[in-house]
């Protein structure tokens, strides 16, 4: 069989072996050590308890009948370790009562002597797999909690700060919310943030991609069905409304629903009640509704393609999520976060991102918004074979010249001169600050203005705090960002 290093990290399994018979203890020690485990072997229960007090173990293999403390005392002592090692009890006596007692008191498994080493390896492999699953679950949980912690949302720009503030204020209520904005701006992430900040955070956030559900399957998908309701309905199935009971239902791309489908959704939202397809018993749910669309729902109402009553049911609060091209001050932190996330996923050291590269990327309008930026960063990191991301890792079309008018400004919609000037100023100041590493004194000198004037301009664009010099940050609780 393959070495344990192929099941888990080499040397990650620390084992305490407690066996008074040297004819078994020594071969077991050699066998487990040969599989990549780190083994401490002792011959009596008292020494085993001392070892458990001295260091942490992942597993304990212990005989039940031992000189000094018996195997059950060793089991009890092992359960006091913070690492909660898995304890496998061994005995030469096929005693069912002892096996039941051991398992009842928390033993991981039970081996009756004589046993084959293949049985020993099977137990060890199962332990390694289960520990790996637990580690991955804990890592994922920590990543998700960090990703959706409100203090880690990228909101350096004034536009994004307003969005996050509105989400914070609305989250504790039961009001329905509609997130609108271009594709890829992070509407789903904000819906998840809203749920996490709400009193319903212990419940589920159930997501429905309305654009992906044909009308013929809509009722079954949303409301579930009874067995035999239609061909292929071989068992009862709960729908998304029912799954979201006590939590939040996120209706993504709701503007893509047909008028007939909108009517069915409206009825369920109004009455908070529905029947499964093929069922007759009404099912009541307690759900908060959050929706999103890249379409202009208010305009669709005027055009008659979206129900007015459904719109007003959902759009108690409307949150307009700005496109990335209007978030110049957020670009640098977003790139850093995406590089870090990609490196963690690929288990590689994150490459450094030069200021000049961020400045050149800031000139691109990002029609695909954060989704496109994420794609570009993942592509660049996969091509990077050194410690620094370089321009050659990006498609040439996304990098503007280091000189001249930024593409994000040049390609922006026509606007009054004052608005266009403000947009250019915000982009240009962001580029200068990127070049100076956020040092305002140096940036002000390059711009030919005083630090006080620079501070005033930054305040006007909503980015004063994010570009403070270190000496100006005494007592300032800086928030970093994770996802847009």
Residue pairs with C-beta under 8 A, 6 or more apart in sequence:
1 121
3 35
3 36
4 10
4 13
4 35
4 36
4 37
4 124
4 125
4 128
5 11
5 36
7 125
7 128
7 129
7 132
8 128
8 129
8 131
8 132
10 36
11 36
11 37
11 38
12 58
12 128
13 36
13 37
13 38
13 58
13 59
13 124
13 127
13 128
14 37
14 38
14 40
14 55
14 56
14 57
14 58
14 59
15 32
15 37
15 38
15 39
15 40
15 57
15 58
15 59
15 60
15 61
16 39
16 40
16 42
16 48
16 51
16 52
16 57
16 59
16 60
16 61
16 62
16 78
16 85
17 25
17 28
17 29
17 32
17 39
17 40
17 41
17 42
17 60
17 61
17 62
18 41
18 42
18 43
18 44
18 45
18 47
18 48
18 60
18 61
18 62
18 63
18 66
18 71
18 74
19 25
19 28
19 41
19 43
19 61
19 62
19 63
19 90
20 43
20 44
20 63
20 66
20 67
21 63
22 43
24 113
25 41
25 43
26 41
27 117
28 41
28 61
28 117
28 120
29 39
29 41
31 117
31 120
31 121
32 39
32 120
32 124
33 39
35 121
35 124
37 59
37 124
40 51
40 55
40 57
42 48
42 51
43 67
44 66
44 67
44 68
44 69
45 62
45 66
45 67
45 68
45 69
45 70
45 71
45 73
45 74
46 67
46 68
46 69
47 68
48 60
48 62
48 66
48 69
48 74
48 77
49 69
49 73
49 74
49 77
51 57
52 60
52 74
52 77
52 78
52 80
52 81
53 77
56 81
56 82
56 83
56 85
57 78
57 81
57 83
57 85
58 83
58 85
58 86
58 127
58 131
59 85
59 86
59 87
59 88
59 108
59 124
59 127
60 74
60 75
60 78
60 85
60 86
60 87
60 88
61 88
61 90
61 111
61 120
62 71
62 74
62 75
62 87
62 88
62 89
62 90
63 71
63 89
63 90
63 91
64 70
64 71
64 72
64 89
64 90
64 91
64 98
64 102
65 71
65 91
65 92
65 93
66 74
69 77
71 89
71 90
71 91
71 102
72 101
72 102
72 105
74 87
75 87
75 89
75 102
75 105
75 106
75 107
76 105
78 85
78 87
79 87
79 106
86 108
86 109
86 127
87 106
87 107
87 108
88 107
88 108
88 109
88 110
88 111
88 123
89 98
89 99
89 102
89 107
89 109
89 110
89 111
90 110
90 111
90 112
90 113
90 115
91 98
91 111
91 112
91 113
92 112
92 113
92 114
93 112
94 112
99 110
99 112
102 110
103 110
108 123
108 127
109 123
111 119
111 120
111 123
143 344
146 152
146 482
147 189
147 482
147 483
148 189
148 192
148 193
148 196
148 482
148 483
149 196
149 482
150 164
150 167
150 168
150 193
150 196
150 197
151 479
151 480
152 479
152 480
152 481
152 482
152 483
153 160
153 164
153 189
153 193
153 481
153 482
153 483
153 484
154 160
154 327
154 330
154 333
154 334
154 337
154 481
154 482
154 483
154 484
155 161
155 163
155 164
155 330
155 479
155 481
156 327
156 329
156 330
156 333
156 462
156 463
156 466
156 481
157 322
157 326
157 327
157 328
157 329
157 330
157 461
157 462
157 463
158 461
158 462
158 463
159 322
159 326
159 327
159 462
160 322
160 327
160 330
160 484
161 462
163 190
163 319
163 320
163 321
163 322
164 193
166 317
166 319
167 190
167 193
167 194
167 197
167 319
168 197
170 177
170 194
170 317
170 319
171 193
171 194
171 197
171 198
172 197
172 198
172 199
174 288
175 316
175 317
176 288
176 289
176 290
176 291
176 313
176 314
176 315
176 316
176 317
177 191
177 194
177 290
177 291
177 314
177 316
177 317
177 318
177 319
178 254
178 290
178 291
178 292
178 293
178 297
178 314
178 315
178 317
178 318
178 319
179 187
179 190
179 191
179 290
179 291
179 292
179 293
179 319
179 321
180 187
180 292
180 293
180 294
180 295
180 296
180 297
180 318
180 319
180 320
180 321
181 187
181 294
181 320
181 321
181 322
181 323
182 294
182 321
182 323
182 369
183 294
183 368
183 369
183 371
184 324
184 368
184 369
184 370
184 371
184 372
185 321
185 322
185 323
185 324
185 369
185 370
185 484
186 321
186 369
186 370
186 483
186 484
187 252
187 292
187 321
188 207
188 250
188 252
188 292
189 483
189 484
190 319
190 321
191 205
191 248
191 250
191 252
191 290
191 292
192 205
194 248
194 290
195 201
195 205
195 247
195 248
195 250
195 290
198 248
198 288
200 246
200 247
200 248
200 288
202 246
203 244
203 245
203 246
203 247
203 248
204 243
204 244
204 246
204 247
204 248
205 244
205 247
205 248
205 250
206 240
206 243
206 244
206 247
206 248
206 249
206 250
207 250
207 252
208 221
208 222
208 240
208 249
208 250
208 251
208 252
209 252
209 253
210 251
210 252
210 253
210 254
210 256
210 257
210 261
211 252
211 253
211 256
213 221
213 222
215 258
215 260
215 261
218 257
218 261
218 264
219 225
219 264
219 277
220 229
220 230
220 233
220 237
220 239
220 277
221 239
221 240
222 239
222 240
222 241
222 264
222 265
222 268
222 274
223 239
223 241
223 242
223 268
223 274
223 275
223 276
223 277
224 236
224 237
224 238
224 239
224 241
224 242
224 276
224 277
225 233
225 236
225 237
225 239
225 276
225 277
225 278
225 279
226 233
226 236
226 276
226 277
226 278
226 279
227 233
227 234
227 235
227 236
227 278
228 278
229 276
229 277
229 278
229 279
230 277
230 278
233 277
233 278
236 276
237 276
239 274
239 276
240 249
241 249
241 268
241 274
241 285
241 287
242 283
242 285
244 285
244 287
245 285
245 286
245 287
246 286
246 287
247 287
247 288
248 287
248 288
248 289
248 290
249 287
249 288
249 289
249 290
250 290
250 291
250 292
251 265
251 289
251 290
251 291
251 292
251 314
252 291
252 292
253 292
253 293
253 294
254 265
254 291
254 292
254 293
254 297
254 314
255 293
255 294
255 295
255 297
255 300
255 306
256 293
256 295
257 265
259 305
259 307
262 306
262 307
262 310
263 307
265 310
266 307
266 309
266 310
266 313
267 274
268 274
269 289
269 310
269 313
269 314
270 313
272 284
272 285
272 286
272 287
273 282
273 283
273 284
273 285
274 282
274 283
274 285
275 281
275 282
275 283
276 283
289 313
289 314
291 314
291 315
297 306
297 311
297 315
298 311
298 315
300 306
301 307
301 308
301 311
323 366
323 369
324 330
324 331
324 334
324 366
324 369
324 370
324 372
324 373
324 484
325 365
325 366
325 408
325 411
325 412
327 484
328 362
328 408
328 426
328 427
328 430
329 426
329 430
329 461
329 462
329 463
329 466
329 467
330 481
330 484
331 358
331 361
331 362
331 373
331 430
332 358
332 362
332 430
332 434
333 480
333 481
334 370
334 373
334 481
334 484
335 353
335 358
335 361
335 373
335 377
336 353
337 481
337 482
337 483
338 373
338 374
338 377
338 378
339 350
339 351
339 353
339 377
339 381
339 389
340 350
342 350
342 377
342 378
342 381
343 349
343 350
343 351
343 381
344 350
346 381
346 382
348 381
349 387
350 381
351 381
351 384
351 386
351 387
351 388
351 389
352 387
352 388
352 389
353 388
353 389
354 388
354 389
354 390
355 434
355 435
355 437
356 402
356 435
357 389
357 390
357 391
357 394
358 434
359 402
359 431
359 434
359 435
360 391
360 399
360 400
360 401
360 402
361 394
361 398
361 399
361 400
362 400
362 406
362 408
362 427
362 430
362 431
362 434
363 399
363 400
363 401
363 406
363 407
363 408
363 427
364 398
364 399
364 400
364 407
364 408
365 407
365 408
365 411
365 412
366 372
366 373
366 408
368 375
370 483
370 484
376 394
376 395
376 398
379 393
379 394
380 389
380 393
380 394
381 389
381 393
383 392
383 393
384 390
384 393
391 399
400 406
400 407
405 424
406 424
406 427
406 428
406 431
408 427
409 420
409 423
409 424
409 427
412 420
412 423
414 420
415 423
422 460
422 461
425 457
425 461
426 461
426 463
429 443
429 447
429 454
429 457
429 458
429 461
430 463
432 443
432 446
432 447
433 440
433 443
433 467
435 443
435 446
436 442
436 443
436 446
438 466
438 467
438 468
438 469
439 469
440 451
440 454
440 455
440 467
440 468
440 469
440 472
441 451
441 469
443 454
443 467
444 450
444 451
444 453
444 454
447 454
449 457
455 464
458 464
458 467
465 476
465 478
468 476
